Amino acid sequence: MGISPLIDRLIEAFQILPGVGPKGAQRMVLHLLQHNRDGGNTLSEVLALTMEAIGYCERCRSFSEEPVCRNCLDQRRDDASLCVLESPADILAIEQAGGFRGRYFVLHGHLSPIDGIGPEMLGMDRLLARVREESPEEVILATNLTVEGEATAHYVYDLLKTHVRTISRIAHGVPLGGELEYTDGGTIVHAMQGRRDFS
Amino acid sequence: MGISPLIDRLIEAFQILPGVGPKGAQRMVLHLLQHNRDGGNTLSEVLALTMEAIGYCERCRSFSEEPVCRNCLDQRRDDASLCVLESPADILAIEQAGGFRGRYFVLHGHLSPIDGIGPEMLGMDRLLARVREESPEEVILATNLTVEGEATAHYVYDLLKTHVRTISRIAHGVPLGGELEYTDGGTIVHAMQGRRDFS
């Protein structure tokens, strides 16, 4: 028997979060009850607001509470390059790494005929329309290096090749600090194929 | 720059949870937005309800949404033994281990003069009143094996010794599956001191 029916319900509710099991959820609930009820209330409010208000940006399909997201509205960003990604999490990864100042377009997935996910579900029509309108100089394909991600990259390439001068794919190879000795074969193959002039 | 101001706020709000850092919070938020908004709404509702409705049981001081908690109301439990604990989490640990069918009393902490935590803040008066009313045959001291936990156990012992026939302390020693070779010295000292007739 647990402590109380309501606490049991909350412990269960927390387990929908990725990486949170029964023990972790129990620890979270007791922590909030013992030490931070205000924080728990704030979390509840912001969570409800977010689930309600967050939709998709009209231009890049990323998450946004406004019709157009702040990345798309930011005048300081460079319209000349457009990076195509599988998910909004990938935007965060690129932004946190720094260095890219262009625009984004989020597919929200990859082509997967077996799951019934075709080009229309990935917003390909909107991607094409945006490229026609804005005429970026370069489209960077940053889908994941999986069978589906590669197929999606090829599809986007075929879709846009007559409209954009340069279509590139992010590099795949040995990661920073990685040692060749401990790198998997697939990565090494990509690193060799993607080699560049050393000058 | 993140994805949206509201999402940034939620990522921050999730970091009040124990064991959740910026990356984990970000993963939680994106997971809910992408895959489980209904679950997010449910979590928000149950969380608000819990923060609002959970108080303390009048009898055992554990968390409860009712004046008296379900453990204290459960007629099948044994009034003869009363287990004194530092936190409601300890009740869950004992319940999940199974085997104990008595009652509980939660101190919500331990004596710590340096932090200004004295007997009155730990509900010692209510513990004494309860013992006088119910006259349990045994009180089990299950405070933690720390300096403060030990001091608290001694305090409770002095408080109750004239009112209860048996006051016991949970055993401390080598844990199940533990090997003597890899057990710390303090634990071994307790295991030796706490040795019992082998028969």
Boltz contact constraints between the chains, C-beta under 6 A:
constraints:
  - contact:
      token1: [A, 1]
      token2: [B, 95]
      max_distance: 6.0
  - contact:
      token1: [A, 3]
      token2: [B, 62]
      max_distance: 6.0
  - contact:
      token1: [A, 3]
      token2: [B, 63]
      max_distance: 6.0
  - contact:
      token1: [A, 3]
      token2: [B, 88]
      max_distance: 6.0
  - contact:
      token1: [A, 4]
      token2: [B, 63]
      max_distance: 6.0
  - contact:
      token1: [A, 4]
      token2: [B, 64]
      max_distance: 6.0
  - contact:
      token1: [A, 4]
      token2: [B, 65]
      max_distance: 6.0
  - contact:
      token1: [A, 6]
      token2: [B, 50]
      max_distance: 6.0
  - contact:
      token1: [A, 6]
      token2: [B, 65]
      max_distance: 6.0
  - contact:
      token1: [A, 9]
      token2: [B, 46]
      max_distance: 6.0
  - contact:
      token1: [A, 10]
      token2: [B, 46]
      max_distance: 6.0
  - contact:
      token1: [A, 10]
      token2: [B, 50]
      max_distance: 6.0
  - contact:
      token1: [A, 13]
      token2: [B, 42]
      max_distance: 6.0
  - contact:
      token1: [A, 13]
      token2: [B, 43]
      max_distance: 6.0
  - contact:
      token1: [A, 13]
      token2: [B, 46]
      max_distance: 6.0
  - contact:
      token1: [A, 16]
      token2: [B, 36]
      max_distance: 6.0
  - contact:
      token1: [A, 16]
      token2: [B, 39]
      max_distance: 6.0
  - contact:
      token1: [A, 17]
      token2: [B, 28]
      max_distance: 6.0
  - contact:
      token1: [A, 18]
      token2: [B, 27]
      max_distance: 6.0
  - contact:
      token1: [A, 18]
      token2: [B, 31]
      max_distance: 6.0
  - contact:
      token1: [A, 27]
      token2: [B, 18]
      max_distance: 6.0
  - contact:
      token1: [A, 28]
      token2: [B, 17]
      max_distance: 6.0
  - contact:
      token1: [A, 30]
      token2: [B, 89]
      max_distance: 6.0
  - contact:
      token1: [A, 31]
      token2: [B, 18]
      max_distance: 6.0
  - contact:
      token1: [A, 33]
      token2: [B, 54]
      max_distance: 6.0
  - contact:
      token1: [A, 33]
      token2: [B, 63]
      max_distance: 6.0
  - contact:
      token1: [A, 36]
      token2: [B, 16]
      max_distance: 6.0
  - contact:
      token1: [A, 37]
      token2: [B, 51]
      max_distance: 6.0
  - contact:
      token1: [A, 39]
      token2: [B, 16]
      max_distance: 6.0
  - contact:
      token1: [A, 40]
      token2: [B, 47]
      max_distance: 6.0
  - contact:
      token1: [A, 40]
      token2: [B, 51]
      max_distance: 6.0
  - contact:
      token1: [A, 41]
      token2: [B, 51]
      max_distance: 6.0
  - contact:
      token1: [A, 42]
      token2: [B, 13]
      max_distance: 6.0
  - contact:
      token1: [A, 43]
      token2: [B, 13]
      max_distance: 6.0
  - contact:
      token1: [A, 44]
      token2: [B, 44]
      max_distance: 6.0
  - contact:
      token1: [A, 44]
      token2: [B, 47]
      max_distance: 6.0
  - contact:
      token1: [A, 44]
      token2: [B, 48]
      max_distance: 6.0
  - contact:
      token1: [A, 46]
      token2: [B, 9]
      max_distance: 6.0
  - contact:
      token1: [A, 46]
      token2: [B, 10]
      max_distance: 6.0
  - contact:
      token1: [A, 46]
      token2: [B, 13]
      max_distance: 6.0
  - contact:
      token1: [A, 47]
      token2: [B, 40]
      max_distance: 6.0
  - contact:
      token1: [A, 47]
      token2: [B, 44]
      max_distance: 6.0
  - contact:
      token1: [A, 48]
      token2: [B, 44]
      max_distance: 6.0
  - contact:
      token1: [A, 50]
      token2: [B, 6]
      max_distance: 6.0
  - contact:
      token1: [A, 50]
      token2: [B, 10]
      max_distance: 6.0
  - contact:
      token1: [A, 51]
      token2: [B, 37]
      max_distance: 6.0
  - contact:
      token1: [A, 51]
      token2: [B, 40]
      max_distance: 6.0
  - contact:
      token1: [A, 51]
      token2: [B, 41]
      max_distance: 6.0
  - contact:
      token1: [A, 54]
      token2: [B, 33]
      max_distance: 6.0
  - contact:
      token1: [A, 62]
      token2: [B, 3]
      max_distance: 6.0
  - contact:
      token1: [A, 63]
      token2: [B, 3]
      max_distance: 6.0
  - contact:
      token1: [A, 63]
      token2: [B, 4]
      max_distance: 6.0
  - contact:
      token1: [A, 63]
      token2: [B, 33]
      max_distance: 6.0
  - contact:
      token1: [A, 64]
      token2: [B, 4]
      max_distance: 6.0
  - contact:
      token1: [A, 65]
      token2: [B, 4]
      max_distance: 6.0
  - contact:
      token1: [A, 65]
      token2: [B, 6]
      max_distance: 6.0
  - contact:
      token1: [A, 88]
      token2: [B, 3]
      max_distance: 6.0
  - contact:
      token1: [A, 89]
      token2: [B, 30]
      max_distance: 6.0
  - contact:
      token1: [A, 95]
      token2: [B, 1]
      max_distance: 6.0
